């Protein structure tokens, strides 16, 4: 399944190369809901909140309420109260990234509180990597951890994982199917793959691994063929 992505920065939908260099920006964010209306799932990520540079909370809420499909929201969700507010405005699930890790390991305390407040079934943990190691803080900080070392522990707190191959994010050069095959062997939970996916062939290959494909740049540029 293809899941379109709306990444928010300063009130616009943007596509960045490896989370840093701006490639394109869409001012009409709500117009994207119509453009993606035939898809059953949507990812909305608040990049400003993820990077600690502000918030698009109001816009996130509006997108959740207006979207004709199920919406999953991530970016800067660091408290159970924030997660509850996002779910209350209509998100199906919350995506937890940096807050899932602390002091170089899994943040068990926070994740336990989150599960107690919203339930494991409504939590996705983002395990994003570059060079095989997990990234946090808006992809600005690299941990010594690798996904295979933490998946088994994180499984107690999540219903599924979102795994972005940041090495290829936004490059339109294709993703690493080899990397996602390794991830598939490391956990039994559902995985949504992201990062550089550019073709229908890659989407099909990911589906054969039992993975959804979160796609941004290729959809925005109308190049997913």
Secondary structure by P-SEA (a helix, b strand, c coil): cbbbbbbbcccccccccccccccccccaaaaaaaaaccccbbbbbccccccccccaaaaaaaaaaccccbbbbbcccccaaaaaaaaaacccbbbbccccccccccaaaaaaaaaaccccccbbbbbcccccbbbccccccccccccccccccccccccbbbbbccccccccccccaaaaaaaaaacccbbbbbcccccaaaaaaaaaacbbbbccccccccccc
